[in-house]
Amino acid sequence: LSRHGSGLILDEISNEVKFELYSADKPTRSKEMLTSIGEAAKHELKAYVTRVASMYRDVHFHNFEHASHVTMSANKLMKKVCAQSLGFRSKKRHASKNLKKQQAYKTMEKELFFSTFGISADPLAQFAVVFAALVHDVDHTGIPNVQVINEDPDFAAIYKNISVAEQHSIHVAWDMLMETEFENLRSCMFATYEDKSRFKQLLIHMIIATDIADKVRMKKEKKRWNAAFEYIDSWESEWRSKSDEELTKIDVSLRATAVLEQLMLASDIAHTMQHWITYVKWNERLFKERMTAYINGRADDDPREGWYESELGFFDFYIIPLAQRLKDCGVFGSAGDEYLSYAVKNRQEWTEKGQAITLKYKEWGEEQLRARQLT
């Protein structure tokens, strides 16, 4: 791995990223807050994406096609959040025809803000989601963190042996963004130093969340989600019962942070919650990446052992519960039901077809092993 930056990214992480409090005087519809970024910034954005693409490696799974798939999936989920604004604007036009309905309009403003925990009113957070998805695996070597630590302990020590690949990707992406050739792009992204700092916080939270092999971090993430949504059933009645002055004191930061982390987790493994063909395509690529690492002596575990069974466990203990959280938080509209439905269907289809598919994977792996022995 190439060296980028220094220091522990995790030192910059907190329990939550701060989101603005509700204000009746501030627009809650992000699209009405946007302006054109200009040709110079557009050129730099294209150049940045091109640079990022060139830094993804030619591995089976963690490549730029995966990054593109994750980005499209994250954008889809974010559009579901923002889609509530479209319905809002339709209601607004109807309400504006009658001045007596202005109170209803104000109620819709509140509903939009609190039903999305402020995310729909936050263009910076929305862009951070897509940006994080794009760069989350940049310079990934196709081997797990434990192997990176074994192969390059000095490098891993920079990150204290924690989420090494994820921290490295953040450093690569951030250092590149800070280069002088992206000055116009940065000026459009960050109006203030606070914007810049907050964007980085969002980036860190979402990318670090994708390290699902870190059991300690996963426990913290679960604890944060439970703290944020323990009383979600009473959330609507809670904020609706408040006066305008009381609403300005409700902090949505913990819930918004937890939602964005789950959004990124779901996007990173979106293939498991999409059409069966998409799921099998990426499942095969992941097997090939892990098998290649094993053949090259860069992984201890032979993926041929227990692949079928491990996928069932992954569905039962991670994928389906994650899809259920997407549905339960209520932010993603119909996508929550859609993702959960596909997860359950893919689990069932894997139960029926997974053993035969795994056998084909194993045959490919054995062919690669024989070819390696002949060289």
Secondary structure, DSSP 8 states (H G I E B T S, - for coil): ------S-GGGG--S--------TTS---GGGG-----HHHHHHHHHHHHHHHHHS-S-SSSSHHHHHHHHHHHHHHHHHHHHHHHHHHHHHHHHHT-GGGHHHHHHHHHHHHHHTTTGGG-HHHHHHHHHHHHHTTTT--SS-HHHHHHH-HHHHHHTTTSSHHHHHHHHHHHHHHTSGGGHHHHHHH-SSHHHHHHHHHHHHHHHHTT-TT-HHHHHHHHHHHHHHHTTGGGHHHHHHTS-HHHHTT---HHHHHHHHHHHHHHHHTGGGGS-HHHHHHHHHHHHHHHHHHHHTT--SS-TTSSHHHHHHHHIIIIIHHHHHHHHHH--STHHHHHHHHHHHHHHHHHHHHHHHHHHHHHHHHHHHHHHHHH-
